[in-house]
Amino acid sequence: MKKLILTAALGVACVSAFAQGTLNFANAGVGYTAKVTDTAGAGLSGAGFSVDLYWAAGVTANSSSLVALGAPATFSTVAAQAGYFFGGTRTVPTAPGVITAQIRVWDTAAGSTWLAASGVTGAQIGESALFQVTLADPNATPPGVPAGMSGINGKGFQLALVPSNVPEPSTLALAGLGLAGMLVLRRRK
């Protein structure tokens, strides 16, 4: 009996270790659209910008718990589709079901990932609002059709510039400058 329980537990562990779900990585589809624009408001086009899926299993409101899928896409080069990407099927390494997702976009001249570009002063980066996607099961019979990212509907966004990392002066430094200024004025009198 112990061997049977152990064998069943190992079987469940093996199956869940290989669990995966799929989605259609695109910000436009039947019934949904979420255009991405640059800092000037123009739709992004071509390979000058990349987009990646950040995700976490289940429902979360914390974007810092999301991890990059690491399978970026670029934007359409068709003028009428500026601001939209159509990355195709992506496999997410978690069991089919609900995930929390976010798309993050960056200027590829600033880095090969969103994280790298987010540390470059003046780079254009952006991220969508969080949304949920129900992943399809590619191992089902018949296989599930990759889920569309319809939860992103209406959640388009505009990129922003990464600010400079010039540190703000501390309160003590400002107090010292003020005191020095008062002493200089006092000596002049």
Secondary structure, DSSP 8 states (H G I E B T S, - for coil): -HHHHHHHHHHHHHHHHT--EEEEEESEETTEE--EE-TTS-B--EEEEEEEEEEEES--S-GGG-EE-S--EEE--SGGGTT-BEEEEEEESS-SSEEEEEEEEEEGGG-SSHHHHTTSTT-EEEE---EEEE-B-TTSSS----EE-GGGTT--EE-EE---------HHHHHHHHHHHHHHHHHH-
